[in-house]
C-alpha cells in the first residue's frame, strides 16, 4: 500500500474555521486533551498550497532502534511523588529517565583520604523504583559541571593542580553507586561521568589539551573501577560527538561504552526560527553541518565500533539568562521535537531524552519575562505542552525493530517518516513552514486515521486533534504542524 497525499492549487480555507463551525453544530467533541473531529466535517474542499507525500510499504530502508526518554532535574522529587506525572510518562511510553547524582545526592560526607563516605540511599532508591515502575530505566550522570563550575559530593575536594576531583577518590564514589545497585538488585546499566565536563576542558570551543588529559585520567579511572564492580555497566561522556574530543579520546586511549550527546539548537530568544529548525535536522546528523560536530555514523566509524548512541539531553533552547525561549512549548517547539526525533531514528540513535519533564512560568528557572521553562509538562496544572504530544504520538506507535519504509515529499518544507508497527502503516508529516498547507490523501483503500498538532488550537491550551479521512478528503495544516497518519495493512 502507498500513501499519496496530494493537493491542487486553489483557495485556502483554514481548518480552524471548520473546527469552530463543527463545534457550533455539535459535531466536534473534546475530551482528555484530544479533540475528535467528526467525519461530517467537509474535508473535500479544495485548499492551497497543496503537497504530495508518498509512502511505499514494500521498500524497507532500515530498522528502528530508537526509544524515547526524558530528563529529571530540579523537578525530580515532584515527579517521584506525583502519580499524575508518572502516569503521563507511562502513557507516552518513555523508556529511559536521566537523573543527576547531585540532585539526589546519597553521600552525606566523603573522605578523600580513605576514599569512602557515609551514604543514605533512600531518595535514590525511591526515585529509581518509580522509574522502573513506569516501564523505563535510569541513566545516571555522576558528577555535575556547567559554566559555573563543578558540583561534588559533600566533603570531596578538588585537586588544586587539575581543578578536578582526585581520580581514585571520585572513582571510589562512582563505584559505590554501581555496588549499591548491584546489592539492591536494580539493573542500572547506563552512566555518564560528569555532566558537561567539556565546560572544563573545551569551553567556548577553546581546547585545553592539558585539562583534557586530566579529565581522561579521571574518566578512565572511574571507568575501570565501575567495570570492576559490574562489567555490564555502560559508561559514556556527553562530549562524545565533538570532533576534537573523540579524536583525542581515541588517540590517547580514552574508554567509552556509549556515545552520549546533548542536542540544543537555539541559543537565545532572538535566534531565528529557520536556524533552529535547520540545526534540528543537521547537527549530529548531516556531515556537512560544520567542522566541530561529528554525526553518529562518523563517530562510530572513528571509534571502529557501533557504540549505542544516546541524546541524554535535547531541547529547542538551551539558554535562560533572559528567560527561557517561549517557542519551546509552542507548535514550533513540537516541530523541532519531531524533526530531531526523525533524525535520531534515521541515524540509528538508541534513545532521545527530552530536557526536561516539567516546568512552569512561576518556577525559579523561568522567573523572567519570557518562557515557561524547559518542560514537557506544565507544573501549574499537570497538563502537557505540545512537544509532549509529539513524543506520545510517536512513542506509543513505534517500537524497536519496526521496519522503516520509504517516504517522500514534493515540498522542501515538509518532512516525512514512515514505518510499520503492529500491522499499521504510520506516516509522520512535519511542516517546517509557518504558512498554511493542505494535504489530500489519495490512493488508499479504506479509512485513514490521523492525529494532528497545529495552531488551530492555541499552544496555551494544547490538544491533539484527531479524526478520520477517506480517499479524496483533505487535511489542512495551519502553518507549523505535525501529523501522524495511520491505516491498517
N, C-alpha and C positions, 0 to 999 in steps of 0.2 A: 504493500500500500504506500502511496506517496501523498504528502501534503502539498497542495498548490494554493498558496494564499495570494490572490491577485486582486488588483483594483484597476479601474479605468481612471479618467481624469476629468471629472465634473465637480460640481459644487461640494462644499464642506458643510456638514451638519454634525455638531459635536454630540457624542453620546450622553454628555451631561444633560442636554436638553431633553433627550429621550428619557433619561432616568427621572428627571423632575416630572415629566408628563406621566411616566409609568407609576410613580408614587402617588400622584394625584388621582390616577384611575384605580389605585389599589392593586396593581399587578406587579409591584416590586416589594419584596419583603426583606426585612433586616433582622438579623439575629446572630448573636455571638460573633461579632466582628466580621460577618460576611453579609454582603448584600447580594441576594439572589435576584437576577433579572429574568423575568418570565419570558417564555418563548413568544408571548403575544406582542412583545416589543418588535417593531418592524425593523429588522436588521438589513432588509433588502434594498434600502435606499442607497443611491449612488453617492460616493464620497470622493474627495480629492485632497492631497495626493494619495496614490494607492501603490501598494507594494506587492511584489511576488516573492513568496518564500516556498521552497520545495524541500521535501524530505524523501529519502529513499531508504526504506526499512531493510532492503536487501543488500545494501552496501555498508558493511561494518568498517569503521575506521579506527576503532580502538575499544578498550575496556575501561570502564570507570573504576578508579581506585580511591576516589575522594570521599571523605565524610566531613561532617560539619562539627564545629565546636565553638566555644566562647571563652572569654577571659573573665575571671572574678578578681577584682582589685579591691577598692575600698568597700564595695558592697557585698563582700563575701559573707559576712555574718547575716545580713538581711536575707540573702538568697538561701542560706542554710536553714534559716528559721521560718521561711515563708513557704507554706505548701502551695500557694497560688503561683509563685515564681518558679518553684521546682516543677510544677505541672506544666507551665508554659515551656520550660526547657525540654521536658519529656515529650510534649506534644509536637515539638519541632524536630524530634529525632536527633538531637545533638549527641555526638559520640565521644567527645573529649571536652574536658574543662581544665583550663590552665590556671594555676594559682601561684602566688608569690610566697616564698618561705617567710619573708619578713612580716607579711600581713598576719599570718597565723603562727608566728614565731613560738616554737615549743621550748626553746632554750631560755632558761631564766638566768643562767650565769655560766659563762665559758671561761676556762682556764687555759691560756696559751702554753703554759709550761708543761702541764700534764696532758694536753690535747684531749681534754674531757670537759664535760659540763653537766649541769643539772637540767633535766627536761621534764616538762609536763605536756603530754601529748593529747590532752582532752580536746582542745579546739581542732587540732589537725584531724584526729580520728572522726570527730563528729561531722566535719566537712567532707572528708573523703568518703565516709559511709553514705552521705546524701548523694554524692556524685555517682557512686555505683548504683544507688537505688533508682536513678533515672535512666539507667542503661548506658552510662558513659564511664570513662576512665580518666584519671588525673594526668596532667602534665605539670611537673613541679619545677619552678625556677628557683634554684638555690643561690641566694645572694642577689642583691639588687644594686644596680648602678644606673644613674641617669646624668643629666647635665649638671646636677647639683652634687654629684659625688657618690660614694659607696655607702651602703647601709649594711652593717654587720650585726651578728648576734651580740647580745649584751655581754660585755667583758672581753670580747675578741678585739685584738689590737691590729693596727696597720704596721707593716714593716716600713720604717722611715726611708729605707733605700728604694724600695719598689713602689710604695704607695698602695700596695695590695696586702691582703692578709697573708700571714706566713703559710706557705703551701701545705706543710704537714699538718698544721693546726686546722686550716679550713677543710682539708681533705678528711680529717677525722670527723669534723662536724657533718660533712656530706655523707660520710659512711654511716653515721648514726641514723640518718633518715632511711637509708636503704635497710639497715639492720632492723629498725623498728617495723617497717612494713613487712619484712620477711617474718619477723616474730609474730606479728598480729594476723598474718595471712592475707593482707591486702596486696594484690598483684600489681603494684605500681611499677610501670615499666619505663616511662619517658621522663627524662630530666634535662634541664639546661643548667650550665654553670655560669652564674652571674648574668642577670638580665642586662642587656645592652652594655656589655663591658667595652664595646667599641668607643663609648664616650671617654674611656680611659686611654686607649691606645690609638684611636683613629677619629678624634673629634674634628668636625667640620672638614672632613676629607684631608686632614693633615696626618700623615703616617709617622708614628714614633716607633721605630723598629726595636729600640731597647725596651720600651714598655710592652710591645707585642711579644717579645721574648719572655719577659717577666710573666705575662699572662699565660703564655704557652706552658711554662713550667708549672704554674698554679693549676691550670686545667688538666694537664697530663697527670699530675699527682692525684688530683681528685678522681679522675677517670680510673686510674689504677686501683685506688682504694675502694671505690664503689663497685668495680667489677670483681675485686677480690671478695667482697661481701656477697654479691649476687651477679654472676656472669651474664644473666639475662637482661640486665638493665640496658637502656639505650640512651646515650648521652650526646647532647649537641650544644651548639652555641649560635645565637641569633645573628652573628656576623657572617654566617656560612656562605651567603651569596654575594658578599663583597669580593670582587675580583682580586684586589690586593691581599685581602685576608686569606682567601682559600689557597692562592698560590704560595704565600708564605707558609701557611699551615702544612701544606703538602710537602714543601721543600724541607722544612725544619723538623718534621716528624711529629706534628700535632696529631691528636687522635680524635676521631669522630665516628659516631654510630648513625647519626641522623643529621640531615640538613635542616636547620630551622632559620626562619627569617621573619622580619616584620614588614608588613605591606601597608604603607600610608602613601597617599597620592596628592594631597593638598596641604600646603604649608602656610595657610593664612586665609582670612576671610575674604580678602581681595583676589585670591587665586582664581583664575578664570575657570569656568565650567569645563571648557574644551580641553584645557591642560590636564585637569584632574581625571577626566574620562579617558584621555589618551594614555596617561600614565597607568591608569587602571588596567588597560589592555596590554601594555607593552613592558612595563617594568617587571623584571624577572621572567617574562615570557617571550620577549622579542629580542634576539641577539643584536639588533641594530639600535636598541634604545639609547645606550650610552656606553662609555668605556669603564664605568665604575661598578656596574652590577652584572652578575652572571645570570643566565637563565638556568632553570632547573636542569635541563639537558646538558648545558655546558658544565655545570658544577659536577654532575655525575660523571661526565666524560673526563674531566680533570682529575677527579678522585679515583677513577678507574673502577667504580662500582655503583650499582643502583641503590644508593642510600635512600631510605624513606625521607620524604620532604614534608615539612610541617610549617605552615604560616601560623606562628604562635601568637601573633597579633595582626589584626587587619581592621582598618577603618578608613573612611574617606579622608578625614582630617586628623592631624596629629598635634596641633598647637592649641593652647588655651590661654596664652598670656593676655589676650584682649577679648577673651570669651571664646568658647568653642564654636566651630563653624555651624551656623544654623542649617546648612544644607545636609548635614549628617542624617537627620531624621526626615527630611523631605523626600519627594519622589526621586530626585536626582541621587540622593543617597541610596535609595533602593536600586536604581540603575547601576550605580557604582558597585554595589554589593553583587548584583547579578553578573556584571562584567568580570569582576575578579573571580567569582566562583566558576564562571565559564572558563577563564584562563587556567585556573587550578585544575579543573577536570581535564582539559585538553593537554595540559603539561604534566599530567601524571603526578600531581601533588596528592599526598595521603590525607592531610587534614587542613582545614582552614578555620582558624579560631578568630571570631569577631571580638574586637575590643570596644566596649565591654558589655556585660549583660544588662545593666540598668543604670539610670541616672535621671536627674530632674533639674529643672531650672533653678530650684532652690538649693541644690547640692553645692558643697564647697567648691568643687572644681569648675562649676559653671555660674558662680555668683557674679556675673559680669553682664554687660548689656546684651550680648548675643549668645545664642546657643542653648541647648538643653543637655550639655554634657556629651558623652560618647556612647550612651547606652542604646541597646535594642528595645528596652522596656522603660516606660515612664514610671518612675518610682512614686510619683504623686498619686497614681490611680491603678498601678499594675497593668496598664494597657500597653500593648505593643505599638511600636512605631513601624513605619513601612519596611525598613531593612529586615526586621524580624519576619515579616510576612513573606519576603522573598526566600529567606532561608527555610522557613517552614514549608513553603510551596515546593521547593526542590528537595529538601531533606526527607520529607515523607513520601516522596515518589522516586527516589534514587537510592540504589544500594551498590556496594562494592561488587563488582562482577557484571554489572549491567552493560550490555553492548551499546557503544556509541555509534550512531549511524550518520550518514551523510545528510547535511542540510545546507541550503544556500539561500541567499537573499539577493534580490535585484537592486537593493538600495545600500549605499555605503554607510548609511546612518542606522541601519537595522542589523543587529547581530542575532544569530540563531545557534541553538544547540539542541540536538535530538538524541534520544536514547530509548531503549525498550526496557520496561520494568513490569514484571508480573503480567505479561500479555497485554500491556498497554503501550501504545506509542506516545511518547512525550515530546513535545516541541516547545522549547523555551524561546520566546521572541523578546528582544531587548531593544528599545528605541533610545538612541543616543541624541536624538534631536528634540528640541523643545517646540517643534511645530507639529500640528495635528497630522496624523497619518491614519489611513484606513486599511484594513486587511480583509480581503474577500476570499473565503475558502472555497476551493473548487477541487473536483477530482476525488471526492470522498464517497464512500458508501456508509450510510448510517449516520449516527449522531456524534457530534463532537462536543465535548465539554470544555469550558475554559475557566481559568481564574485570572483576574486582571488587577493591576495596580496602575493608576494614573491620577492626574489632578482632578478628575471628575469628582472624587471625594477628597476633601481637604486633608493635608498631612496632619493637621491638629486633631482630627478625629478619624484616623486611618481605618480602612476596612478593605477586605478583599471583595471585589465584585465578581460574582460567579454566575454562570448560565450555560446555555446550550446553543449550538448552531447546527444548521443543516447546510447542505451543499448550496452555494449561491448566496448565503447570508453573510453579511459583513460585520466587522467589529472595528470600532473606532478607538484609537489611542489619542488622548488629549495631551500631546507633547510627550515629554519623558514618560516612559512606562515599561512595564514588564508583563508579559502574558505567558501562561502555561496552557497550551492546548493538549488535550488527551483524547484518544479514541481507542476502542478495543481492536485487537488484531487477532 
